Every structure is written in C-alpha cells, then in structure tokens.
Amino acid sequence: MKRLHEDFELKEEYDFSKGIRGRFYQPKKVSTTLRLDDDILLYFKKLSTEKKIGYQTLMNSVLRDYVHEGHSHA
C-alpha cells in the first residue's frame, strides 16, 4: 500500500521561482488599547488619507517593517 505523503510529492517540473511567500497569510487581528501622542496619531491619519488606506493599517505596516528590519528595541 502506498504511503499517504507520496501522493502529494511535488514533481521536479513545478516552477516556484515567481511564487510569493506568505501571499495568503492573514495575521490574526487583536483588539487592544494603545495610548499614543496626539502628533503621532495625527501624522498617521493625515498620511493614511493621502495614501487612501486606513491609519491603523498604515501603522501596522510601519511597525511590521520596523520589526522585519531586525530592530529588537528602541
């Protein structure tokens, strides 16, 4: 009898060179309270209006970029 994982082995002719890692990843959103300085909040709200995206989405993106650049603390 054939083992189950053998049915799902990838063939060598599959080309993933143009694949995008994490394309379908959806992080879980968590509701929290965060106290920010007024000028910071106003900055992100203004910038989000210019970019036509939500200010929380923009802040999340900026924080994620900061983390991915390897910053461990301020």
PDB file with SEQRES, HELIX, SHEET and CRYST1 records, atoms N, CA, C and O in Angstrom:
SEQRES   1 A   74  MET LYS ARG LEU HIS GLU ASP PHE GLU LEU LYS GLU GLU          
SEQRES   2 A   74  TYR ASP PHE SER LYS GLY ILE ARG GLY ARG PHE TYR GLN          
SEQRES   3 A   74  PRO LYS LYS VAL SER THR THR LEU ARG LEU ASP ASP ASP          
SEQRES   4 A   74  ILE LEU LEU TYR PHE LYS LYS LEU SER THR GLU LYS LYS          
SEQRES   5 A   74  ILE GLY TYR GLN THR LEU MET ASN SER VAL LEU ARG ASP          
SEQRES   6 A   74  TYR VAL HIS GLU GLY HIS SER HIS ALA                          
HELIX    1 AA1 LEU A    4  PHE A    8  5                                   5    
HELIX    2 AA2 ASP A   38  LYS A   51  1                                  14    
HELIX    3 AA3 TYR A   55  HIS A   68  1                                  14    
CRYST1    1.000    1.000    1.000  90.00  90.00  90.00 P 1           1          
ATOM      1  N   MET A   1       0.827  -1.185   0.000  1.00  0.00           N  
ATOM      2  CA  MET A   1       0.000   0.000   0.000  1.00  0.00           C  
ATOM      3  C   MET A   1       0.875   1.255   0.000  1.00  0.00           C  
ATOM      4  O   MET A   1       1.869   1.328   0.724  1.00  0.00           O  
ATOM      5  N   LYS A   2       0.505   2.219  -0.802  1.00  0.00           N  
ATOM      6  CA  LYS A   2       1.262   3.460  -0.938  1.00  0.00           C  
ATOM      7  C   LYS A   2       1.066   4.344   0.292  1.00  0.00           C  
ATOM      8  O   LYS A   2      -0.049   4.469   0.799  1.00  0.00           O  
ATOM      9  N   ARG A   3       2.143   4.952   0.767  1.00  0.00           N  
ATOM     10  CA  ARG A   3       2.012   5.856   1.908  1.00  0.00           C  
ATOM     11  C   ARG A   3       1.348   7.153   1.459  1.00  0.00           C  
ATOM     12  O   ARG A   3       1.527   7.588   0.322  1.00  0.00           O  
ATOM     13  N   LEU A   4       0.592   7.759   2.346  1.00  0.00           N  
ATOM     14  CA  LEU A   4      -0.208   8.936   2.020  1.00  0.00           C  
ATOM     15  C   LEU A   4       0.632  10.099   1.508  1.00  0.00           C  
ATOM     16  O   LEU A   4       0.248  10.739   0.529  1.00  0.00           O  
ATOM     17  N   HIS A   5       1.774  10.393   2.143  1.00  0.00           N  
ATOM     18  CA  HIS A   5       2.557  11.559   1.725  1.00  0.00           C  
ATOM     19  C   HIS A   5       3.122  11.422   0.318  1.00  0.00           C  
ATOM     20  O   HIS A   5       3.421  12.430  -0.322  1.00  0.00           O  
ATOM     21  N   GLU A   6       3.272  10.215  -0.169  1.00  0.00           N  
ATOM     22  CA  GLU A   6       3.773  10.021  -1.521  1.00  0.00           C  
ATOM     23  C   GLU A   6       2.796  10.541  -2.570  1.00  0.00           C  
ATOM     24  O   GLU A   6       3.204  10.897  -3.676  1.00  0.00           O  
ATOM     25  N   ASP A   7       1.528  10.587  -2.236  1.00  0.00           N  
ATOM     26  CA  ASP A   7       0.527  11.107  -3.166  1.00  0.00           C  
ATOM     27  C   ASP A   7       0.661  12.613  -3.371  1.00  0.00           C  
ATOM     28  O   ASP A   7       0.135  13.156  -4.343  1.00  0.00           O  
ATOM     29  N   PHE A   8       1.350  13.276  -2.480  1.00  0.00           N  
ATOM     30  CA  PHE A   8       1.428  14.738  -2.522  1.00  0.00           C  
ATOM     31  C   PHE A   8       2.829  15.247  -2.797  1.00  0.00           C  
ATOM     32  O   PHE A   8       3.090  16.433  -2.598  1.00  0.00           O  
ATOM     33  N   GLU A   9       3.721  14.414  -3.238  1.00  0.00           N  
ATOM     34  CA  GLU A   9       5.070  14.864  -3.529  1.00  0.00           C  
ATOM     35  C   GLU A   9       5.066  15.764  -4.763  1.00  0.00           C  
ATOM     36  O   GLU A   9       4.326  15.524  -5.717  1.00  0.00           O  
ATOM     37  N   LEU A  10       5.907  16.808  -4.729  1.00  0.00           N  
ATOM     38  CA  LEU A  10       5.996  17.737  -5.855  1.00  0.00           C  
ATOM     39  C   LEU A  10       6.893  17.162  -6.939  1.00  0.00           C  
ATOM     40  O   LEU A  10       7.925  16.555  -6.653  1.00  0.00           O  
ATOM     41  N   LYS A  11       6.501  17.352  -8.142  1.00  0.00           N  
ATOM     42  CA  LYS A  11       7.318  16.913  -9.265  1.00  0.00           C  
ATOM     43  C   LYS A  11       8.375  17.965  -9.553  1.00  0.00           C  
ATOM     44  O   LYS A  11       8.194  19.135  -9.218  1.00  0.00           O  
ATOM     45  N   GLU A  12       9.458  17.564 -10.161  1.00  0.00           N  
ATOM     46  CA  GLU A  12      10.563  18.477 -10.434  1.00  0.00           C  
ATOM     47  C   GLU A  12      10.200  19.563 -11.436  1.00  0.00           C  
ATOM     48  O   GLU A  12      10.842  20.613 -11.443  1.00  0.00           O  
ATOM     49  N   GLU A  13       9.196  19.350 -12.282  1.00  0.00           N  
ATOM     50  CA  GLU A  13       8.874  20.338 -13.311  1.00  0.00           C  
ATOM     51  C   GLU A  13       8.079  21.534 -12.779  1.00  0.00           C  
ATOM     52  O   GLU A  13       7.858  22.496 -13.514  1.00  0.00           O  
ATOM     53  N   TYR A  14       7.643  21.489 -11.507  1.00  0.00           N  
ATOM     54  CA  TYR A  14       6.943  22.646 -10.946  1.00  0.00           C  
ATOM     55  C   TYR A  14       7.935  23.781 -10.724  1.00  0.00           C  
ATOM     56  O   TYR A  14       9.015  23.573 -10.170  1.00  0.00           O  
ATOM     57  N   ASP A  15       7.566  24.973 -11.156  1.00  0.00           N  
ATOM     58  CA  ASP A  15       8.447  26.135 -11.036  1.00  0.00           C  
ATOM     59  C   ASP A  15       7.837  27.138 -10.055  1.00  0.00           C  
ATOM     60  O   ASP A  15       6.800  27.739 -10.336  1.00  0.00           O  
ATOM     61  N   PHE A  16       8.474  27.309  -8.933  1.00  0.00           N  
ATOM     62  CA  PHE A  16       8.004  28.260  -7.926  1.00  0.00           C  
ATOM     63  C   PHE A  16       8.879  29.514  -7.868  1.00  0.00           C  
ATOM     64  O   PHE A  16       8.820  30.266  -6.895  1.00  0.00           O  
ATOM     65  N   SER A  17       9.681  29.740  -8.894  1.00  0.00           N  
ATOM     66  CA  SER A  17      10.611  30.870  -8.868  1.00  0.00           C  
ATOM     67  C   SER A  17       9.897  32.219  -8.817  1.00  0.00           C  
ATOM     68  O   SER A  17      10.481  33.207  -8.371  1.00  0.00           O  
ATOM     69  N   LYS A  18       8.644  32.274  -9.265  1.00  0.00           N  
ATOM     70  CA  LYS A  18       7.903  33.531  -9.233  1.00  0.00           C  
ATOM     71  C   LYS A  18       6.836  33.527  -8.135  1.00  0.00           C  
ATOM     72  O   LYS A  18       5.959  34.390  -8.101  1.00  0.00           O  
ATOM     73  N   GLY A  19       6.927  32.554  -7.251  1.00  0.00           N  
ATOM     74  CA  GLY A  19       5.974  32.455  -6.140  1.00  0.00           C  
ATOM     75  C   GLY A  19       6.199  33.566  -5.127  1.00  0.00           C  
ATOM     76  O   GLY A  19       7.293  34.123  -5.033  1.00  0.00           O  
ATOM     77  N   ILE A  20       5.171  33.877  -4.383  1.00  0.00           N  
ATOM     78  CA  ILE A  20       5.248  34.920  -3.366  1.00  0.00           C  
ATOM     79  C   ILE A  20       5.017  34.268  -2.010  1.00  0.00           C  
ATOM     80  O   ILE A  20       3.944  33.728  -1.742  1.00  0.00           O  
ATOM     81  N   ARG A  21       6.046  34.325  -1.151  1.00  0.00           N  
ATOM     82  CA  ARG A  21       5.947  33.718   0.172  1.00  0.00           C  
ATOM     83  C   ARG A  21       4.936  34.476   1.018  1.00  0.00           C  
ATOM     84  O   ARG A  21       4.956  35.705   1.069  1.00  0.00           O  
ATOM     85  N   GLY A  22       4.064  33.750   1.672  1.00  0.00           N  
ATOM     86  CA  GLY A  22       3.095  34.356   2.568  1.00  0.00           C  
ATOM     87  C   GLY A  22       1.949  35.078   1.880  1.00  0.00           C  
ATOM     88  O   GLY A  22       1.262  35.880   2.512  1.00  0.00           O  
ATOM     89  N   ARG A  23       1.735  34.816   0.627  1.00  0.00           N  
ATOM     90  CA  ARG A  23       0.723  35.538  -0.152  1.00  0.00           C  
ATOM     91  C   ARG A  23      -0.675  35.419   0.449  1.00  0.00           C  
ATOM     92  O   ARG A  23      -1.451  36.373   0.403  1.00  0.00           O  
ATOM     93  N   PHE A  24      -0.995  34.277   1.002  1.00  0.00           N  
ATOM     94  CA  PHE A  24      -2.328  34.051   1.543  1.00  0.00           C  
ATOM     95  C   PHE A  24      -2.349  34.090   3.068  1.00  0.00           C  
ATOM     96  O   PHE A  24      -3.336  33.701   3.693  1.00  0.00           O  
ATOM     97  N   TYR A  25      -1.252  34.562   3.662  1.00  0.00           N  
ATOM     98  CA  TYR A  25      -1.174  34.666   5.124  1.00  0.00           C  
ATOM     99  C   TYR A  25      -2.037  35.823   5.599  1.00  0.00           C  
ATOM    100  O   TYR A  25      -1.929  36.935   5.081  1.00  0.00           O  
ATOM    101  N   GLN A  26      -2.889  35.568   6.579  1.00  0.00           N  
ATOM    102  CA  GLN A  26      -3.741  36.598   7.158  1.00  0.00           C  
ATOM    103  C   GLN A  26      -3.495  36.608   8.665  1.00  0.00           C  
ATOM    104  O   GLN A  26      -4.002  35.738   9.375  1.00  0.00           O  
ATOM    105  N   PRO A  27      -2.730  37.571   9.163  1.00  0.00           N  
ATOM    106  CA  PRO A  27      -2.480  37.578  10.600  1.00  0.00           C  
ATOM    107  C   PRO A  27      -3.762  37.832  11.379  1.00  0.00           C  
ATOM    108  O   PRO A  27      -4.666  38.519  10.903  1.00  0.00           O  
ATOM    109  N   LYS A  28      -3.829  37.282  12.562  1.00  0.00           N  
ATOM    110  CA  LYS A  28      -4.997  37.468  13.414  1.00  0.00           C  
ATOM    111  C   LYS A  28      -4.941  38.870  14.019  1.00  0.00           C  
ATOM    112  O   LYS A  28      -3.919  39.268  14.578  1.00  0.00           O  
ATOM    113  N   LYS A  29      -6.019  39.602  13.909  1.00  0.00           N  
ATOM    114  CA  LYS A  29      -6.103  40.940  14.489  1.00  0.00           C  
ATOM    115  C   LYS A  29      -6.535  40.823  15.944  1.00  0.00           C  
ATOM    116  O   LYS A  29      -7.406  40.020  16.281  1.00  0.00           O  
ATOM    117  N   VAL A  30      -5.920  41.630  16.804  1.00  0.00           N  
ATOM    118  CA  VAL A  30      -6.217  41.616  18.220  1.00  0.00           C  
ATOM    119  C   VAL A  30      -6.626  43.022  18.634  1.00  0.00           C  
ATOM    120  O   VAL A  30      -5.918  43.988  18.351  1.00  0.00           O  
ATOM    121  N   SER A  31      -7.749  43.133  19.293  1.00  0.00           N  
ATOM    122  CA  SER A  31      -8.205  44.422  19.784  1.00  0.00           C  
ATOM    123  C   SER A  31      -7.433  44.774  21.051  1.00  0.00           C  
ATOM    124  O   SER A  31      -7.312  43.955  21.962  1.00  0.00           O  
ATOM    125  N   THR A  32      -6.911  46.001  21.100  1.00  0.00           N  
ATOM    126  CA  THR A  32      -6.140  46.439  22.250  1.00  0.00           C  
ATOM    127  C   THR A  32      -6.315  47.935  22.438  1.00  0.00           C  
ATOM    128  O   THR A  32      -6.807  48.627  21.547  1.00  0.00           O  
ATOM    129  N   THR A  33      -5.917  48.427  23.585  1.00  0.00           N  
ATOM    130  CA  THR A  33      -5.909  49.869  23.836  1.00  0.00           C  
ATOM    131  C   THR A  33      -4.460  50.327  23.812  1.00  0.00           C  
ATOM    132  O   THR A  33      -3.596  49.725  24.449  1.00  0.00           O  
ATOM    133  N   LEU A  34      -4.206  51.391  23.076  1.00  0.00           N  
ATOM    134  CA  LEU A  34      -2.852  51.903  22.926  1.00  0.00           C  
ATOM    135  C   LEU A  34      -2.890  53.413  23.074  1.00  0.00           C  
ATOM    136  O   LEU A  34      -3.650  54.089  22.381  1.00  0.00           O  
ATOM    137  N   ARG A  35      -2.082  53.939  23.965  1.00  0.00           N  
ATOM    138  CA  ARG A  35      -2.048  55.381  24.163  1.00  0.00           C  
ATOM    139  C   ARG A  35      -0.894  55.963  23.344  1.00  0.00           C  
ATOM    140  O   ARG A  35       0.267  55.599  23.533  1.00  0.00           O  
ATOM    141  N   LEU A  36      -1.237  56.873  22.433  1.00  0.00           N  
ATOM    142  CA  LEU A  36      -0.253  57.490  21.550  1.00  0.00           C  
ATOM    143  C   LEU A  36      -0.264  58.993  21.740  1.00  0.00           C  
ATOM    144  O   LEU A  36      -1.276  59.576  22.128  1.00  0.00           O  
ATOM    145  N   ASP A  37       0.859  59.608  21.466  1.00  0.00           N  
ATOM    146  CA  ASP A  37       0.899  61.076  21.469  1.00  0.00           C  
ATOM    147  C   ASP A  37       0.039  61.588  20.325  1.00  0.00           C  
ATOM    148  O   ASP A  37      -0.028  60.979  19.257  1.00  0.00           O  
ATOM    149  N   ASP A  38      -0.616  62.712  20.565  1.00  0.00           N  
ATOM    150  CA  ASP A  38      -1.553  63.282  19.597  1.00  0.00           C  
ATOM    151  C   ASP A  38      -0.896  63.554  18.244  1.00  0.00           C  
ATOM    152  O   ASP A  38      -1.493  63.301  17.198  1.00  0.00           O  
ATOM    153  N   ASP A  39       0.341  64.073  18.267  1.00  0.00           N  
ATOM    154  CA  ASP A  39       1.006  64.400  16.999  1.00  0.00           C  
ATOM    155  C   ASP A  39       1.287  63.156  16.166  1.00  0.00           C  
ATOM    156  O   ASP A  39       1.241  63.211  14.937  1.00  0.00           O  
ATOM    157  N   ILE A  40       1.575  62.043  16.818  1.00  0.00           N  
ATOM    158  CA  ILE A  40       1.827  60.797  16.096  1.00  0.00           C  
ATOM    159  C   ILE A  40       0.546  60.304  15.433  1.00  0.00           C  
ATOM    160  O   ILE A  40       0.547  59.925  14.262  1.00  0.00           O  
ATOM    161  N   LEU A  41      -0.542  60.312  16.193  1.00  0.00           N  
ATOM    162  CA  LEU A  41      -1.823  59.874  15.647  1.00  0.00           C  
ATOM    163  C   LEU A  41      -2.261  60.764  14.492  1.00  0.00           C  
ATOM    164  O   LEU A  41      -2.721  60.260  13.468  1.00  0.00           O  
ATOM    165  N   LEU A  42      -2.126  62.068  14.640  1.00  0.00           N  
ATOM    166  CA  LEU A  42      -2.489  62.993  13.562  1.00  0.00           C  
ATOM    167  C   LEU A  42      -1.639  62.762  12.316  1.00  0.00           C  
ATOM    168  O   LEU A  42      -2.146  62.814  11.196  1.00  0.00           O  
ATOM    169  N   TYR A  43      -0.354  62.508  12.513  1.00  0.00           N  
ATOM    170  CA  TYR A  43       0.542  62.240  11.389  1.00  0.00           C  
ATOM    171  C   TYR A  43       0.051  61.023  10.579  1.00  0.00           C  
ATOM    172  O   TYR A  43      -0.061  61.086   9.355  1.00  0.00           O  
ATOM    173  N   PHE A  44      -0.235  59.924  11.280  1.00  0.00           N  
ATOM    174  CA  PHE A  44      -0.656  58.715  10.583  1.00  0.00           C  
ATOM    175  C   PHE A  44      -2.036  58.870   9.953  1.00  0.00           C  
ATOM    176  O   PHE A  44      -2.291  58.314   8.884  1.00  0.00           O  
ATOM    177  N   LYS A  45      -2.912  59.604  10.590  1.00  0.00           N  
ATOM    178  CA  LYS A  45      -4.230  59.826   9.999  1.00  0.00           C  
ATOM    179  C   LYS A  45      -4.114  60.659   8.722  1.00  0.00           C  
ATOM    180  O   LYS A  45      -4.788  60.377   7.731  1.00  0.00           O  
ATOM    181  N   LYS A  46      -3.258  61.685   8.745  1.00  0.00           N  
ATOM    182  CA  LYS A  46      -3.053  62.521   7.553  1.00  0.00           C  
ATOM    183  C   LYS A  46      -2.421  61.696   6.434  1.00  0.00           C  
ATOM    184  O   LYS A  46      -2.865  61.745   5.286  1.00  0.00           O  
ATOM    185  N   LEU A  47      -1.382  60.941   6.781  1.00  0.00           N  
ATOM    186  CA  LEU A  47      -0.690  60.126   5.782  1.00  0.00           C  
ATOM    187  C   LEU A  47      -1.617  59.055   5.210  1.00  0.00           C  
ATOM    188  O   LEU A  47      -1.574  58.765   4.014  1.00  0.00           O  
ATOM    189  N   SER A  48      -2.449  58.475   6.060  1.00  0.00           N  
ATOM    190  CA  SER A  48      -3.359  57.435   5.577  1.00  0.00           C  
ATOM    191  C   SER A  48      -4.404  58.002   4.616  1.00  0.00           C  
ATOM    192  O   SER A  48      -4.836  57.315   3.690  1.00  0.00           O  
ATOM    193  N   THR A  49      -4.810  59.253   4.835  1.00  0.00           N  
ATOM    194  CA  THR A  49      -5.740  59.912   3.915  1.00  0.00           C  
ATOM    195  C   THR A  49      -5.081  60.116   2.556  1.00  0.00           C  
ATOM    196  O   THR A  49      -5.704  59.895   1.517  1.00  0.00           O  
ATOM    197  N   GLU A  50      -3.815  60.538   2.569  1.00  0.00           N  
ATOM    198  CA  GLU A  50      -3.077  60.737   1.318  1.00  0.00           C  
ATOM    199  C   GLU A  50      -2.897  59.423   0.562  1.00  0.00           C  
ATOM    200  O   GLU A  50      -3.009  59.387  -0.664  1.00  0.00           O  
ATOM    201  N   LYS A  51      -2.618  58.349   1.293  1.00  0.00           N  
ATOM    202  CA  LYS A  51      -2.373  57.051   0.667  1.00  0.00           C  
ATOM    203  C   LYS A  51      -3.649  56.254   0.435  1.00  0.00           C  
ATOM    204  O   LYS A  51      -3.633  55.199  -0.200  1.00  0.00           O  
ATOM    205  N   LYS A  52      -4.760  56.776   0.962  1.00  0.00           N  
ATOM    206  CA  LYS A  52      -6.072  56.134   0.805  1.00  0.00           C  
ATOM    207  C   LYS A  52      -6.110  54.720   1.400  1.00  0.00           C  
ATOM    208  O   LYS A  52      -6.648  53.790   0.797  1.00  0.00           O  
ATOM    209  N   ILE A  53      -5.526  54.582   2.598  1.00  0.00           N  
ATOM    210  CA  ILE A  53      -5.628  53.348   3.371  1.00  0.00           C  
ATOM    211  C   ILE A  53      -5.937  53.728   4.810  1.00  0.00           C  
ATOM    212  O   ILE A  53      -5.724  54.875   5.203  1.00  0.00           O  
ATOM    213  N   GLY A  54      -6.424  52.805   5.587  1.00  0.00           N  
ATOM    214  CA  GLY A  54      -6.747  53.081   6.977  1.00  0.00           C  
ATOM    215  C   GLY A  54      -5.507  53.405   7.799  1.00  0.00           C  
ATOM    216  O   GLY A  54      -4.439  52.841   7.564  1.00  0.00           O  
ATOM    217  N   TYR A  55      -5.647  54.313   8.763  1.00  0.00           N  
ATOM    218  CA  TYR A  55      -4.482  54.709   9.548  1.00  0.00           C  
ATOM    219  C   TYR A  55      -3.969  53.558  10.419  1.00  0.00           C  
ATOM    220  O   TYR A  55      -2.765  53.469  10.657  1.00  0.00           O  
ATOM    221  N   GLN A  56      -4.847  52.682  10.896  1.00  0.00           N  
ATOM    222  CA  GLN A  56      -4.386  51.547  11.689  1.00  0.00           C  
ATOM    223  C   GLN A  56      -3.626  50.554  10.820  1.00  0.00           C  
ATOM    224  O   GLN A  56      -2.639  49.964  11.261  1.00  0.00           O  
ATOM    225  N   THR A  57      -4.083  50.370   9.592  1.00  0.00           N  
ATOM    226  CA  THR A  57      -3.377  49.509   8.643  1.00  0.00           C  
ATOM    227  C   THR A  57      -1.999  50.077   8.352  1.00  0.00           C  
ATOM    228  O   THR A  57      -1.017  49.336   8.296  1.00  0.00           O  
ATOM    229  N   LEU A  58      -1.920  51.384   8.168  1.00  0.00           N  
ATOM    230  CA  LEU A  58      -0.638  52.039   7.908  1.00  0.00           C  
ATOM    231  C   LEU A  58       0.307  51.893   9.095  1.00  0.00           C  
ATOM    232  O   LEU A  58       1.483  51.577   8.916  1.00  0.00           O  
ATOM    233  N   MET A  59      -0.197  52.121  10.298  1.00  0.00           N  
ATOM    234  CA  MET A  59       0.635  51.985  11.496  1.00  0.00           C  
ATOM    235  C   MET A  59       1.124  50.546  11.654  1.00  0.00           C  
ATOM    236  O   MET A  59       2.279  50.318  12.013  1.00  0.00           O  
ATOM    237  N   ASN A  60       0.257  49.588  11.390  1.00  0.00           N  
ATOM    238  CA  ASN A  60       0.625  48.178  11.472  1.00  0.00           C  
ATOM    239  C   ASN A  60       1.736  47.854  10.472  1.00  0.00           C  
ATOM    240  O   ASN A  60       2.677  47.128  10.792  1.00  0.00           O  
ATOM    241  N   SER A  61       1.619  48.392   9.274  1.00  0.00           N  
ATOM    242  CA  SER A  61       2.622  48.165   8.237  1.00  0.00           C  
ATOM    243  C   SER A  61       3.979  48.757   8.634  1.00  0.00           C  
ATOM    244  O   SER A  61       5.017  48.121   8.452  1.00  0.00           O  
ATOM    245  N   VAL A  62       3.962  49.961   9.170  1.00  0.00           N  
ATOM    246  CA  VAL A  62       5.205  50.613   9.602  1.00  0.00           C  
ATOM    247  C   VAL A  62       5.862  49.816  10.735  1.00  0.00           C  
ATOM    248  O   VAL A  62       7.078  49.620  10.737  1.00  0.00           O  
ATOM    249  N   LEU A  63       5.065  49.366  11.681  1.00  0.00           N  
ATOM    250  CA  LEU A  63       5.608  48.571  12.785  1.00  0.00           C  
ATOM    251  C   LEU A  63       6.148  47.233  12.305  1.00  0.00           C  
ATOM    252  O   LEU A  63       7.190  46.780  12.778  1.00  0.00           O  
ATOM    253  N   ARG A  64       5.445  46.589  11.362  1.00  0.00           N  
ATOM    254  CA  ARG A  64       5.920  45.316  10.821  1.00  0.00           C  
ATOM    255  C   ARG A  64       7.246  45.500  10.086  1.00  0.00           C  
ATOM    256  O   ARG A  64       8.155  44.683  10.237  1.00  0.00           O  
ATOM    257  N   ASP A  65       7.363  46.567   9.292  1.00  0.00           N  
ATOM    258  CA  ASP A  65       8.624  46.855   8.597  1.00  0.00           C  
ATOM    259  C   ASP A  65       9.758  47.050   9.604  1.00  0.00           C  
ATOM    260  O   ASP A  65      10.867  46.559   9.394  1.00  0.00           O  
ATOM    261  N   TYR A  66       9.484  47.755  10.678  1.00  0.00           N  
ATOM    262  CA  TYR A  66      10.478  48.005  11.724  1.00  0.00           C  
ATOM    263  C   TYR A  66      10.971  46.687  12.322  1.00  0.00           C  
ATOM    264  O   TYR A  66      12.172  46.484  12.503  1.00  0.00           O  
ATOM    265  N   VAL A  67      10.031  45.801  12.622  1.00  0.00           N  
ATOM    266  CA  VAL A  67      10.383  44.505  13.206  1.00  0.00           C  
ATOM    267  C   VAL A  67      11.184  43.669  12.216  1.00  0.00           C  
ATOM    268  O   VAL A  67      12.175  43.043  12.594  1.00  0.00           O  
ATOM    269  N   HIS A  68      10.767  43.651  10.957  1.00  0.00           N  
ATOM    270  CA  HIS A  68      11.439  42.826   9.940  1.00  0.00           C  
ATOM    271  C   HIS A  68      12.830  43.347   9.591  1.00  0.00           C  
ATOM    272  O   HIS A  68      13.654  42.600   9.064  1.00  0.00           O  
ATOM    273  N   GLU A  69      13.098  44.608   9.878  1.00  0.00           N  
ATOM    274  CA  GLU A  69      14.444  45.153   9.635  1.00  0.00           C  
ATOM    275  C   GLU A  69      15.417  44.725  10.721  1.00  0.00           C  
ATOM    276  O   GLU A  69      16.606  45.035  10.648  1.00  0.00           O  
ATOM    277  N   GLY A  70      14.921  44.015  11.732  1.00  0.00           N  
ATOM    278  CA  GLY A  70      15.802  43.471  12.747  1.00  0.00           C  
ATOM    279  C   GLY A  70      15.969  44.319  13.983  1.00  0.00           C  
ATOM    280  O   GLY A  70      16.884  44.080  14.772  1.00  0.00           O  
ATOM    281  N   HIS A  71      15.117  45.297  14.174  1.00  0.00           N  
ATOM    282  CA  HIS A  71      15.198  46.118  15.381  1.00  0.00           C  
ATOM    283  C   HIS A  71      14.650  45.322  16.555  1.00  0.00           C  
ATOM    284  O   HIS A  71      13.532  44.811  16.491  1.00  0.00           O  
ATOM    285  N   SER A  72      15.425  45.212  17.620  1.00  0.00           N  
ATOM    286  CA  SER A  72      14.941  44.455  18.764  1.00  0.00           C  
ATOM    287  C   SER A  72      14.298  45.325  19.825  1.00  0.00           C  
ATOM    288  O   SER A  72      13.432  44.861  20.567  1.00  0.00           O  
ATOM    289  N   HIS A  73      14.708  46.576  19.908  1.00  0.00           N  
ATOM    290  CA  HIS A  73      14.105  47.515  20.858  1.00  0.00           C  
ATOM    291  C   HIS A  73      14.497  48.932  20.491  1.00  0.00           C  
ATOM    292  O   HIS A  73      15.413  49.153  19.699  1.00  0.00           O  
ATOM    293  N   ALA A  74      13.800  49.879  21.071  1.00  0.00           N  
ATOM    294  CA  ALA A  74      14.048  51.297  20.769  1.00  0.00           C  
ATOM    295  C   ALA A  74      15.260  51.799  21.493  1.00  0.00           C  
ATOM    296  O   ALA A  74      15.619  52.968  21.358  1.00  0.00           O  
TER     297      ALA A  74                                                      
END                                                                             
